[in-house]
Amino acid sequence: MGIPPGSLEKAQQEHIKKARDAEKRGKPIADFDHGAWIAKAKKKPVRSKPYEVMTAAMQCKELADRSGWLALELAEVTKGAVDDSRYSF
């Protein structure tokens, strides 16, 4: 799971637009905080179907990192009482 490429830039542009509007009304707002936005942003899966092998999930994470995804996290998904682990982003 992570933040797709371009999402940070889009949020930054929206903030700039809101800041201009607020400035026109005489109520300036704080500057855009990258760290706070990344912490609050909704993370999306890199791949919809989980991997069955950890090495495949790690390779996907590397590729996603190279392609511009931010704040990537690896999550283990288990089903029921049987150890049917899968690895998802």
Phi, psi and omega in degrees: 000147180187189180256121184298154178301140178091343182294319180296315180297319179297316179295323179295317178296319178297321179296318179299317179297315179295323180295320178297315179297318180294323180294322178297326180275357179084017179236079181296146179249165183294159178295159179292129180253105183301311183300315180294320180295316180297321180294325183268343186296145178284125181272141182244152178290140176288323180227137184288329182257128181293153176276149177270341183241134182299322182296323178295320178295322179293321177296319178297320179297317178299314180295319179296321179296317179294328183273001172109004177292147181246155173050051182288139178227142176258127181238136177267128182250124179244151180239127174058199182278335179284142181284086178248069185283140174224156185242129187229157173247000000 
